[in-house]
Amino acid sequence: MKRYTITIPDDKEKTFIEMMKHIDYIEDIVDDLTYNITEEEKEIVRERIKKYEDSPDCYLSWDDIEKQIGHE
């Protein structure tokens, strides 16, 4: 059994799914929005969270950032 991943425009999804339903040898149609995140990437995020938790005063809120760049 083969599996393919395809990309289609949002406005064509309904039409595409309906066409696929009419092909008798297609077994399953799944909207598979999974993300493959490596352990290394997860560890980077964990380190950044820990760094923030250890010194939250060193970071700015989004509102403060907008104020600094004049997009208030």
C-alpha positions as CSV (number, residue, x, y, z in Angstrom):
1,M,0.0,0.0,0.0
2,K,1.3,3.5,-0.9
3,R,0.6,6.7,0.8
4,Y,0.9,10.2,-0.7
5,T,0.9,13.7,0.7
6,I,-0.5,16.4,-1.5
7,T,-1.1,20.1,-1.2
8,I,-4.2,21.7,-2.7
9,P,-5.7,25.2,-2.4
10,D,-8.2,25.7,0.4
11,D,-10.9,26.7,-2.0
12,K,-10.5,23.4,-3.9
13,E,-10.6,21.0,-0.9
14,K,-14.3,20.1,-1.1
15,T,-14.1,19.4,-4.8
16,F,-11.0,17.3,-4.5
17,I,-12.4,15.2,-1.6
18,E,-15.6,14.6,-3.5
19,M,-13.6,13.4,-6.6
20,M,-11.5,11.1,-4.4
21,K,-14.6,9.5,-2.8
22,H,-15.7,8.3,-6.3
23,I,-12.5,6.3,-6.9
24,D,-13.2,2.8,-5.7
25,Y,-9.6,1.8,-4.8
26,I,-8.9,4.7,-2.5
27,E,-9.2,3.3,1.0
28,D,-9.1,6.3,3.2
29,I,-9.0,10.1,3.0
30,V,-7.5,11.7,6.1
31,D,-6.8,15.4,6.8
32,D,-3.4,14.8,8.3
33,L,-2.1,18.0,9.8
34,T,0.7,16.5,11.9
35,Y,4.0,18.1,12.5
36,N,7.3,16.2,12.8
37,I,9.2,17.9,15.6
38,T,12.5,16.4,16.4
39,E,13.7,15.8,20.0
40,E,16.4,18.4,19.4
41,E,13.9,21.0,18.5
42,K,11.8,20.1,21.5
43,E,14.8,20.5,23.7
44,I,15.6,23.9,22.3
45,V,12.0,25.0,23.2
46,R,12.3,23.5,26.7
47,E,15.6,25.4,27.2
48,R,14.0,28.7,26.1
49,I,11.0,28.2,28.4
50,K,13.4,27.4,31.3
51,K,15.5,30.5,30.5
52,Y,12.3,32.6,30.6
53,E,11.1,31.1,33.8
54,D,14.4,31.7,35.5
55,S,14.4,35.4,34.6
56,P,11.1,36.7,33.3
57,D,12.1,40.3,34.0
58,C,14.6,40.1,31.2
59,Y,11.8,39.7,28.6
60,L,9.3,42.2,27.2
61,S,5.6,41.6,26.6
62,W,4.3,42.0,23.0
63,D,2.6,45.2,24.1
64,D,5.9,46.6,25.4
65,I,7.6,45.7,22.1
66,E,4.9,47.4,20.1
67,K,5.3,50.5,22.2
68,Q,9.1,50.5,21.7
69,I,8.8,50.3,17.9
70,G,5.9,52.8,17.7
71,H,3.1,50.6,16.6
72,E,0.8,51.2,19.5
